[in-house]
Each structure stands twice: as C-alpha cells, then as structure tokens.
Amino acid sequence: MRDIDSGRTREVRAAYLVAADGGHSRVRDSLGIGYEGRGAFSNSLTIYFTADLSPWIGQNKLSLIYVNNPVVGGFFRMNRAGTAGFLAINVVGDPKVDPQAATDVAGDLSPGQLVELIRGGVGKPDLDVRIDGYTRWRATAEVAQSLQAGRIFIAGDAAHRMPPNGGFGGNTGIHDAHNLAWKLACVVNGHASPKLLDTYASERKPVARFTVEQAFSRYVARTAPWLQASQHPEPLVDDLNIELGYLYGSPLGTHADPRTTRAAIGSRVPHVWLTRGGQRVSTIDLTGNYLLLAGSDGASWVTAARSAADRINGLRLDAYRVGADLEDSGSQFLDAVALPSHGALLIRPDGFVAWRASESHPQPEAALHEALRRSLGH
C-alpha cells in the first residue's frame, strides 16, 4: 500500500480483501474477472458550472431536471438556490441522424464548447456561465462476471457499473457492504463457517444484475428512447422495490414490494413501531446482531434462543416476545409478519429473515439451533 501524499509504502497481510476500488478496479482486473452485460452506450460528460437558473427553477424543490432538446440530452442537478450545479450529458445533437456521433459527447472539451452546452441545455443562448470543471465517463450497464475469487470479494462500482438514472449506483454498493460485513465478522469471530462467505456472491449478483437493468431501463425511458426497439430494456419497477424490496434466495423472486412481503424468508423484516423500556423503537432498530422476535405466546422460543446461541461459541442473539418484552400498542406486529402469537422469526444481522416458525415446536432449542447453523453456513 502506498500513501499518496507521503509516498511511503507498507505491506499488509490479511485473511480477506474487499476490492471496492471503483469501476476501473485494478484488483478485479488482476484477477482476470471481466464484466458481462450491455457494455458502454455513451461516452458521456458531466460539466460543473455556476450560473443563475433560479428564474426557471423558482421555488420548486427539484432533485433532477431532465432535458432533451436538439442540443443535449441529459439532466441537471442544482443547489437549493439554483445558482450552481452540474449538467450530465449523454447525447449531443440528434441521435436519429447519427447515434454514434450523438453519444460520443466528450469530444470537444474547450471552455467555449462547455459553455455552449450549458446554454443549450438551459435554452438561453446568452446565459452567463462560469465553468468550474468537467468529468468524462462512460454510461454502461454491466456486472462483474464473478463477485468472489477465493478470499477476495468485489464490491461497489468494481462489481457493477450502471448509468446514474435512478441513483442506484451508490446505494447498490452500500447494499454490497451491508450483505458482506456481518458475514465477515461472523467468520472472523469464529461463529460461522467460511462457507457463509460464498453466499455473498450468490445473494448479491442476481440483485446487482436486476438493479443494473433497472438503471438502464430508466436511461432509455428518460434520455435515449430510440434504444427501446433495439435493446429491449426490462419493464420499469417501482423505486421502492429496488431500494428496499430486493430479496435473497426467495421464492418470491429477486424483488417485491417490501410493504407486502410480510417477513417472508429472504426479505427484510418489516418496520413496526414497538416500545422498549418506555422508548419507541422500530423492529429495524433492533437488528445488528442475530435477532429472534416471537409472538406474545412464544416464551419457549425466547428461552431456546439463549441456549441455541450459547452452543455456537457465544454468538450474540437478541430475543424478545412482542406483546410482552416489547410493547405493541397498535397490535400491528403479528399481522405485519404474518405470524400467530406462538410463532417466531429469526432475523440476520442485516435485517433479512433467515427462518420462521408459524407453530410452536416440541424441541424449540434444537429447531432454532439448526436454523442458526444453516444461516451461518455450517
């Protein structure tokens, strides 16, 4: 490792490596792992600028402003005052005439041309513009062929590259870390088998592929509709299903509306407000370790949880009865998770449901211990 400022180098030895070194990942390249998918479809450009667009934006709290006119195709993102921001350009001119030329945006990068592109996007030929910088980038939609090579894991933009439409790129990278971190912690701390780490790729790659395709579909719908006939993008799915409704190994598929999954195995535990020690707490706030949530008549599950966790090198497993240990003043929990009062859920540290019991069990400790072992890769 080399410190960029001082030039000092040092060698680090580690049991595992997470390659989160961006879309041009040297680690991924050195492993010989390529990309699969649609490849690049625009040599794009982002121009950072200062100009007063408030007369057109007004008091509208706009996150993105798409523009498609004879000059440019792309989107603006501005500060709250509408006086500075950037314009991301994927298309110049008319793609119906020459698609290749129209999507090779980053050719002329002279200051005068950059100003004209901003003016063209706004639609005001004499707009006073100051160029603050620019970035060239390629709009692509692809996923790494593999997200794991032995003890090396590929995450973030190194694992998946997508157009910015939808804002899914950074979020998907966070989802990668969210999936991998607790698994690494369990293995390093001796709670889980190293086989658990193999589930990072098997769980994340289908979700990444789905998300990349959704970003591409938004690119086509919002910026490049002429690609509809030739590229056959996937139908658009609601943003909520993409950001919070992705699923791991679920019979429901790769995604679903998270408001309807009701704690199905492989889905996120639903948010329900509860009360603990007089303080309001969400079911989601209870996650972070393994978590067992039982109904009010599920005392045997709570007792079994403590014993089952002790049998796995002291794994931390928090266990509560909702309606007893945790107050459910609105009586919403059991309906939200589709359980009877003597049922229980086992939830992973990342908040995804690993196992559920809709009935009481003659040997709850044995059943729960087996569920924990499977979840931990044993």
FENFEN-V291599 format. One record per run of one state. SS is the DSSP state (hx for helix, st for strand, lp for the rest). FROM is the first residue (numbers start at 1). LEN is the number of residues. Records with the same first field share a line. If there is no record, write none. Layout:
SS: FROM-LEN + FROM-LEN
This chain:
lp: 1-1 + 3-6 + 10-7 + 20-6 + 31-4 + 51-3 + 58-7 + 69-3 + 79-5 + 93-6 + 103-1 + 105-6 + 123-7 + 145-3 + 150-2 + 155-1 + 159-1 + 162-6 + 189-5 + 223-2 + 232-7 + 244-2 + 251-2 + 256-12 + 269-4 + 277-2 + 283-1 + 287-3 + 295-4 + 311-6 + 323-3 + 328-5 + 338-6 + 348-4 + 358-6 + 376-3
st: 2-1 + 9-1 + 17-3 + 35-16 + 65-4 + 72-7 + 84-9 + 104-1 + 130-15 + 148-2 + 152-3 + 160-2 + 246-5 + 253-3 + 268-1 + 273-4 + 279-4 + 290-5 + 317-6 + 326-2 + 344-4 + 352-6
hx: 26-5 + 54-4 + 99-4 + 111-12 + 156-3 + 168-21 + 194-29 + 225-7 + 239-5 + 284-3 + 299-12 + 333-5 + 364-12
